[in-house]
C-alpha cells in the first residue's frame, strides 16, 4: 500500500509538471501566433500607405511615408517604431503619441533579423515584448522594419495563477490520497487528461467547451481554460472575418483600377516612359487581384466545415493529366517540358490503371496546378518538370519535381506558412499564400504535403492522399 501511495504521488507530481510545461509551451505559442497575426495586419496597413503614397506622388518620400504610417499604426502597440534598411530609427510613437526626439531601447539583432526577411522578437525581464517585422517596397526589398512593443505581463500573471491552482490541487491531492488513494486516482486522472487535451486543442486553434462538473481547483482551471478558449476563438474569428471583409471590399475598386490601367496602357502610344508606368500599375493591380482571390479562398476554408467541400470519389490519373494539359501553354513560354507519369499497377478492362481518392476535384486541381505553376515560375528556361504518381493499397502519392532555384533547408517548414516567402523567391512574383492554400486543401481531405529541396538543384513537393 505504501509503495502504491508513493508511486501515485510521484505520478501525480509528474502529471502536474507536464501540465505546467504544456500550458507554458502551448500558451506562449498562441501568444506568438497572435503577435504574428497582428504584425501581418500592421504590415498590410503599412504597405497600403506605401501603395497610396506611390500612386499619388510617384517617387516615395521616406519622411512622409513614415509620418503617414505612424499616424495609421500608432495605436497598434504600447510603442511603435519604424526603421529603415540601415537600422536607423525613422519614427516613434508612444501610447498613441508620435515622439520626435525619443531615444528608446533598441534591440539591434531584432532589426537585423527583420531586415533579412523574418519575424524577430525579444521578451525583456519586465515582460515587454519587442516584435519586429520587415516591410517590403514595390521591388520586394526589405526597405523598412516595423516594430511594436506590447506589455505581456498579463500572460505571465495568468500562468502564475494556473501554476498556483496546479500546486494547490497537488497539495490537496496528497492529503486526500492518504485517506482514499484509489478513489482519488480514479476521479482525478480523467479530468487532467481532459485539460491536457483542451490545451493541445487550443494550440491547434480547435476551441471546444471545457467543462468539469466539480468545484475544486481542477474545475477552476477548466473554467479558466474555457474562458481563455472563448476569448482566443473570438479574437481569431475576428481577424479572419476582418481579412475576408477587407478582401471583398477591395475587389470592386481593384477591378476599376485595373480597367483604367488597361485603358491607359492601350491608349498611350507616344510616351514610352509613361506607358511603362501604366504597365507597372496594371501589373500591380493583377498581383493584388490574385492576392485578394487567394485571401478569399483561405477565408472559405476558415469558415467551411469538411462536409461543405463536396468531396467525391475521383480518378486521380485523369485529374493530373488534365492539370498538366492546362499548364502546358505557360510552360512552353519558357521552353519547359512537363512530363506526366501515371500510376502503374494492374489495369482494368479499359487498359488504364484506375486510382481513386475522395476529394473535391476543383480544389485539388487548384492545389496541384499551384504547385506546377510554382515549379514553372522558379525553373530556368528549357528545363523539365516531372509529375509522377504512385499508389499503395491505402495511399496515393503525387510528386512534382522541378530543376529550379531550390529552397534552403531552414526555410522548408516556413514556406507553407501564410505570407512567408523564401529569401530567394524574389525572382518571381508571388503573395506567399500559394503553398499555404495547397496545404489547406490537401489537409482538408485527410492528406499531407512533404517537401525536399536543395539550392540550385530543384524542389520536390509530395502530396499524400488516402486511397479509396
Legacy VTK file of the C-alpha trace (Angstrom):
# vtk DataFile Version 3.0
C-alpha trace
ASCII
DATASET POLYDATA
POINTS 468 float
0.000 0.000 0.000
2.822 2.395 0.850
4.508 1.636 -2.483
1.236 2.359 -4.303
0.871 5.644 -2.429
4.439 6.611 -3.253
4.078 5.885 -6.950
0.660 7.567 -7.020
2.091 10.749 -5.517
5.098 10.587 -7.841
2.863 10.022 -10.875
0.618 12.911 -9.963
3.625 15.162 -9.466
4.864 14.229 -12.937
1.426 14.937 -14.409
1.311 18.373 -12.735
4.771 19.135 -14.087
3.746 18.046 -17.588
0.556 20.124 -17.466
2.560 23.118 -16.272
5.063 22.777 -19.122
2.333 22.133 -21.686
0.428 25.248 -20.594
3.612 27.323 -20.796
4.532 25.960 -24.200
1.193 25.981 -25.950
0.024 29.234 -24.389
3.163 31.062 -25.489
2.779 29.599 -28.984
-0.719 31.090 -29.039
0.623 34.492 -27.933
3.328 34.255 -30.595
0.754 33.498 -33.287
-1.332 36.456 -32.126
1.695 38.712 -32.421
2.414 37.373 -35.921
-1.181 37.980 -36.983
-1.024 41.473 -35.514
2.246 42.085 -37.362
0.708 40.808 -40.614
-2.244 43.200 -40.285
0.086 46.093 -39.492
2.241 45.159 -42.480
-0.831 45.270 -44.712
-1.650 48.740 -43.362
1.939 49.905 -43.887
2.003 48.547 -47.430
-1.308 50.277 -48.069
0.344 53.555 -47.062
3.245 52.782 -49.419
0.875 51.950 -52.266
-1.308 55.023 -51.732
1.660 57.347 -51.464
3.332 55.812 -54.511
0.194 56.124 -56.603
-0.404 59.732 -55.561
3.104 61.179 -55.617
5.182 58.929 -57.864
8.571 58.564 -56.162
8.426 57.607 -52.470
9.346 60.227 -49.846
10.574 58.497 -46.715
9.626 61.158 -44.152
6.087 61.483 -45.437
5.650 57.701 -45.633
6.869 57.284 -42.055
4.565 60.057 -40.814
1.521 58.537 -42.531
2.406 55.023 -41.345
2.832 56.204 -37.749
-0.497 58.026 -37.863
-2.165 54.821 -39.006
-0.345 52.390 -36.715
0.426 54.455 -33.608
-2.337 52.784 -31.594
-1.299 49.220 -32.505
1.073 48.872 -29.551
2.386 50.497 -26.405
5.254 51.706 -28.590
5.531 51.704 -32.383
8.831 52.162 -34.211
9.818 52.345 -37.877
13.399 51.776 -39.073
14.998 51.985 -42.494
17.275 49.426 -44.149
20.321 50.910 -42.368
18.723 50.205 -38.939
18.189 53.939 -38.363
15.114 54.841 -36.302
12.835 56.922 -38.546
9.758 57.276 -36.386
8.481 56.551 -32.870
5.064 56.611 -31.233
4.484 56.005 -27.517
0.981 55.352 -26.134
-0.542 56.630 -29.377
1.519 59.859 -29.393
4.215 60.474 -32.011
7.575 61.330 -30.404
10.093 63.251 -32.479
13.246 63.116 -30.340
12.791 59.884 -28.402
15.663 57.535 -27.561
14.021 54.163 -26.917
15.630 50.858 -26.015
16.589 49.169 -29.301
17.467 45.500 -29.878
19.657 45.628 -32.978
19.578 41.859 -33.513
15.807 42.057 -33.917
16.198 44.737 -36.580
18.932 42.787 -38.371
16.840 39.618 -38.442
13.778 41.515 -39.681
15.828 43.088 -42.481
16.811 39.582 -43.528
13.101 38.842 -44.101
11.996 37.100 -40.889
9.947 37.955 -37.820
12.049 38.730 -34.766
11.133 39.369 -31.158
12.642 39.737 -27.697
10.957 39.498 -24.288
12.629 41.535 -21.530
12.751 40.723 -17.833
9.896 43.128 -17.152
7.740 41.217 -19.701
7.909 43.768 -22.507
7.650 42.130 -25.937
9.602 43.795 -28.771
8.286 42.371 -32.074
9.849 43.390 -35.418
8.677 42.535 -38.937
10.066 43.514 -42.363
8.187 45.781 -44.774
8.928 45.348 -48.468
8.802 48.071 -51.090
7.468 47.679 -54.602
10.711 45.978 -55.634
10.268 43.278 -52.941
13.213 44.641 -50.986
13.111 44.837 -47.190
13.131 48.640 -47.127
11.642 49.199 -43.650
11.244 47.447 -40.329
8.046 47.898 -38.328
8.380 47.169 -34.601
5.775 47.333 -31.862
6.151 46.924 -28.112
3.471 45.220 -26.018
3.252 44.558 -22.303
2.551 40.815 -21.853
2.626 40.832 -18.055
-0.974 39.632 -18.133
0.199 36.442 -19.820
2.700 35.664 -17.077
0.122 36.575 -14.424
-2.287 34.021 -15.903
0.464 31.421 -15.968
1.280 32.138 -12.309
-2.383 31.723 -11.378
-2.575 28.438 -13.277
0.590 27.218 -11.538
-0.861 28.229 -8.186
-4.015 26.263 -8.900
-1.986 23.259 -10.001
0.202 23.267 -6.914
-2.786 23.827 -4.635
-4.518 20.912 -6.310
-1.390 18.800 -5.849
-1.230 19.608 -2.147
-4.873 18.770 -1.669
-4.415 15.565 -3.590
-1.522 14.419 -1.392
-3.618 14.988 1.740
-6.643 13.202 0.340
-4.715 10.323 -1.189
-3.552 9.209 2.254
-7.226 8.617 3.128
-8.613 7.265 -0.143
-5.886 6.875 -2.784
-7.805 4.592 -5.128
-10.871 6.848 -5.193
-8.782 9.992 -5.802
-6.775 8.334 -8.592
-9.931 7.197 -10.359
-11.567 10.661 -10.158
-8.505 12.789 -10.951
-6.832 11.095 -13.923
-9.749 11.636 -16.268
-10.172 15.428 -15.761
-6.427 16.014 -16.042
-6.407 14.227 -19.386
-9.357 16.362 -20.430
-7.495 19.547 -19.541
-4.356 18.403 -21.339
-6.416 17.615 -24.402
-8.038 21.045 -24.212
-4.669 22.813 -24.018
-3.379 20.848 -27.024
-6.586 21.561 -28.942
-6.221 25.266 -28.220
-2.688 25.188 -29.638
-4.179 23.849 -32.901
-6.858 26.582 -32.831
-9.533 23.946 -32.152
-11.527 25.644 -29.429
-14.092 23.458 -27.683
-16.002 23.778 -24.449
-14.017 22.762 -21.376
-16.324 21.882 -18.511
-15.823 19.841 -15.366
-18.757 19.351 -13.042
-16.727 19.968 -9.935
-15.839 22.936 -7.716
-12.242 22.115 -6.810
-9.045 23.510 -8.323
-9.372 21.403 -11.453
-12.839 22.787 -12.008
-11.480 26.312 -11.612
-8.712 25.514 -14.077
-11.242 24.118 -16.555
-13.338 27.278 -16.249
-10.232 29.411 -16.778
-9.223 27.434 -19.848
-12.770 27.538 -21.171
-12.894 31.326 -20.773
-9.477 31.722 -22.381
-10.517 29.459 -25.266
-13.639 31.510 -25.948
-11.681 34.748 -25.954
-8.979 33.375 -28.256
-11.618 31.891 -30.576
-13.459 35.214 -30.797
-10.218 37.084 -31.443
-9.068 34.718 -34.200
-12.504 34.706 -35.838
-12.492 38.488 -35.759
-9.119 38.560 -37.511
-10.278 36.085 -40.170
-13.539 37.965 -40.704
-11.599 41.198 -40.989
-9.401 39.765 -43.754
-12.450 38.359 -45.539
-14.361 41.642 -45.340
-11.401 43.707 -46.492
-10.801 41.336 -49.400
-14.431 41.564 -50.509
-14.450 45.343 -50.225
-11.255 45.666 -52.285
-12.446 43.582 -55.228
-14.642 46.286 -56.779
-12.180 49.233 -56.597
-9.356 46.974 -57.779
-11.402 45.937 -60.786
-11.922 49.617 -61.608
-8.210 50.371 -61.151
-7.284 47.505 -63.435
-9.755 48.613 -66.078
-8.454 52.174 -66.096
-4.864 50.903 -66.112
-5.587 48.726 -69.115
-7.173 51.691 -70.850
-4.155 53.893 -70.123
-1.685 51.255 -71.341
-3.544 50.737 -74.599
-4.154 54.459 -75.153
-0.593 55.694 -74.562
1.442 55.267 -77.759
3.794 58.246 -77.677
5.458 58.481 -74.258
7.234 55.152 -73.687
8.198 56.025 -70.117
4.600 56.843 -69.265
3.443 53.639 -70.920
5.943 51.732 -68.775
4.493 53.331 -65.625
0.954 52.433 -66.712
2.106 48.877 -67.409
3.601 48.617 -63.926
0.332 49.857 -62.432
-1.559 47.216 -64.424
0.852 44.518 -63.236
0.465 45.535 -59.599
-3.325 45.568 -59.989
-3.209 41.991 -61.278
-0.958 40.951 -58.399
-3.300 42.479 -55.811
-6.267 40.820 -57.512
-4.567 37.420 -57.240
-3.726 38.116 -53.602
-7.337 39.012 -52.796
-8.626 35.898 -54.553
-6.223 33.794 -52.508
-7.299 35.515 -49.281
-10.939 34.831 -50.125
-10.146 31.168 -50.786
-8.396 30.915 -47.413
-11.370 32.625 -45.801
-13.617 29.986 -47.348
-11.515 27.252 -45.753
-11.586 29.009 -42.390
-15.383 29.122 -42.440
-16.274 25.856 -44.198
-16.688 22.507 -42.479
-15.421 19.296 -44.028
-18.951 18.383 -45.198
-19.228 21.668 -47.127
-16.340 20.921 -49.534
-18.393 18.500 -51.693
-15.844 15.682 -51.788
-16.499 12.789 -54.138
-14.716 9.730 -55.480
-12.348 10.998 -58.185
-9.975 9.211 -60.575
-6.571 10.799 -59.979
-4.802 9.839 -63.243
-7.313 11.810 -65.275
-7.205 14.766 -62.892
-3.392 15.027 -63.014
-3.351 14.663 -66.793
-5.896 17.482 -67.145
-3.919 19.786 -64.849
-0.722 19.134 -66.833
-2.509 19.928 -70.109
-3.861 23.174 -68.684
-0.360 24.265 -67.593
1.423 23.351 -70.854
0.875 26.744 -72.509
2.532 28.592 -69.626
5.389 26.080 -69.553
6.009 26.441 -73.311
6.563 30.183 -72.900
9.768 29.281 -71.022
10.571 26.218 -73.102
9.788 23.940 -70.164
8.529 20.408 -70.771
6.005 18.872 -68.360
6.353 15.086 -68.183
3.486 13.129 -66.570
3.997 9.624 -65.205
0.735 7.821 -64.495
0.227 5.319 -61.675
1.375 1.797 -62.512
-0.441 -1.360 -61.475
-2.978 -3.892 -62.610
-5.023 -2.296 -65.443
-8.773 -2.607 -65.632
-10.761 -3.677 -68.700
-10.188 -0.331 -70.371
-6.402 -0.702 -70.278
-5.803 2.108 -67.735
-4.976 1.825 -64.065
-7.764 3.477 -62.082
-6.724 5.122 -58.807
-9.380 6.931 -56.750
-9.362 9.442 -53.887
-12.246 11.076 -52.030
-11.655 14.774 -52.869
-13.182 17.891 -54.354
-11.827 17.771 -57.954
-11.859 21.538 -58.495
-9.977 22.319 -55.267
-7.445 19.509 -55.692
-6.846 20.578 -59.317
-6.201 24.091 -57.981
-3.672 22.760 -55.443
-1.751 20.640 -57.982
-1.857 23.420 -60.588
-0.499 25.857 -57.992
2.449 23.550 -57.307
3.137 23.084 -61.029
2.868 26.853 -61.507
5.463 27.371 -58.757
7.730 24.863 -60.485
7.402 26.800 -63.749
7.981 30.200 -62.124
11.119 29.157 -60.268
12.670 26.960 -63.002
15.043 28.098 -65.697
14.264 28.088 -69.394
14.395 24.784 -71.291
14.222 22.603 -68.170
11.892 19.750 -67.178
9.084 19.331 -64.664
8.042 15.799 -63.749
4.602 14.999 -62.350
4.646 11.433 -61.028
2.010 9.350 -59.269
2.418 6.158 -57.264
-0.012 4.234 -55.127
-0.221 1.646 -52.377
-3.307 -0.191 -51.168
-4.010 2.694 -48.750
-2.329 5.817 -50.194
-1.859 7.871 -53.355
1.479 9.679 -53.718
1.823 12.588 -56.191
5.253 14.157 -56.741
6.054 17.375 -58.611
9.786 17.614 -59.351
11.471 20.665 -60.882
15.008 21.764 -61.706
14.593 25.255 -60.311
16.357 27.515 -57.855
15.516 25.375 -54.805
14.723 26.318 -51.211
17.133 26.499 -48.267
16.737 23.694 -45.738
15.937 26.027 -42.848
13.052 27.538 -44.836
11.308 24.334 -45.968
8.949 24.304 -42.983
8.162 28.018 -43.126
7.346 28.305 -46.844
3.997 26.620 -46.129
3.061 29.390 -43.681
0.745 32.172 -44.803
2.530 35.149 -46.392
6.013 33.651 -45.936
8.273 33.733 -48.994
11.742 32.188 -49.258
14.675 34.582 -49.361
15.467 33.695 -52.970
11.817 33.900 -54.159
12.127 37.475 -55.435
12.930 36.113 -58.915
9.169 35.722 -59.485
6.009 37.466 -58.344
4.012 35.876 -55.558
1.984 36.580 -52.433
3.312 33.895 -50.104
-0.123 32.243 -49.963
0.109 29.594 -52.703
1.719 26.802 -50.685
-0.434 27.659 -47.677
-3.567 27.207 -49.793
-2.258 23.891 -51.173
-1.584 22.694 -47.630
-5.098 23.706 -46.503
-6.697 21.887 -49.446
-4.730 18.655 -49.028
-5.226 18.514 -45.257
-8.981 19.048 -45.637
-9.077 15.700 -47.471
-7.002 13.924 -44.780
-3.724 14.177 -46.679
-0.441 15.972 -46.138
2.345 17.717 -48.083
6.064 16.980 -47.802
8.884 18.993 -49.416
12.500 18.251 -50.312
14.812 20.783 -51.902
18.386 21.840 -52.476
19.552 25.281 -53.529
20.362 25.320 -57.239
19.212 21.752 -57.873
15.423 21.901 -57.610
12.466 21.054 -55.402
10.249 18.004 -54.982
6.786 18.508 -53.498
4.940 15.337 -52.451
1.196 15.123 -51.889
-0.058 12.065 -49.982
-3.784 11.296 -50.010
-5.843 8.364 -48.663
-6.883 5.964 -51.405
-10.475 4.735 -51.697
LINES 1 469
468 0 1 2 3 4 5 6 7 8 9 10 11 12 13 14 15 16 17 18 19 20 21 22 23 24 25 26 27 28 29 30 31 32 33 34 35 36 37 38 39 40 41 42 43 44 45 46 47 48 49 50 51 52 53 54 55 56 57 58 59 60 61 62 63 64 65 66 67 68 69 70 71 72 73 74 75 76 77 78 79 80 81 82 83 84 85 86 87 88 89 90 91 92 93 94 95 96 97 98 99 100 101 102 103 104 105 106 107 108 109 110 111 112 113 114 115 116 117 118 119 120 121 122 123 124 125 126 127 128 129 130 131 132 133 134 135 136 137 138 139 140 141 142 143 144 145 146 147 148 149 150 151 152 153 154 155 156 157 158 159 160 161 162 163 164 165 166 167 168 169 170 171 172 173 174 175 176 177 178 179 180 181 182 183 184 185 186 187 188 189 190 191 192 193 194 195 196 197 198 199 200 201 202 203 204 205 206 207 208 209 210 211 212 213 214 215 216 217 218 219 220 221 222 223 224 225 226 227 228 229 230 231 232 233 234 235 236 237 238 239 240 241 242 243 244 245 246 247 248 249 250 251 252 253 254 255 256 257 258 259 260 261 262 263 264 265 266 267 268 269 270 271 272 273 274 275 276 277 278 279 280 281 282 283 284 285 286 287 288 289 290 291 292 293 294 295 296 297 298 299 300 301 302 303 304 305 306 307 308 309 310 311 312 313 314 315 316 317 318 319 320 321 322 323 324 325 326 327 328 329 330 331 332 333 334 335 336 337 338 339 340 341 342 343 344 345 346 347 348 349 350 351 352 353 354 355 356 357 358 359 360 361 362 363 364 365 366 367 368 369 370 371 372 373 374 375 376 377 378 379 380 381 382 383 384 385 386 387 388 389 390 391 392 393 394 395 396 397 398 399 400 401 402 403 404 405 406 407 408 409 410 411 412 413 414 415 416 417 418 419 420 421 422 423 424 425 426 427 428 429 430 431 432 433 434 435 436 437 438 439 440 441 442 443 444 445 446 447 448 449 450 451 452 453 454 455 456 457 458 459 460 461 462 463 464 465 466 467
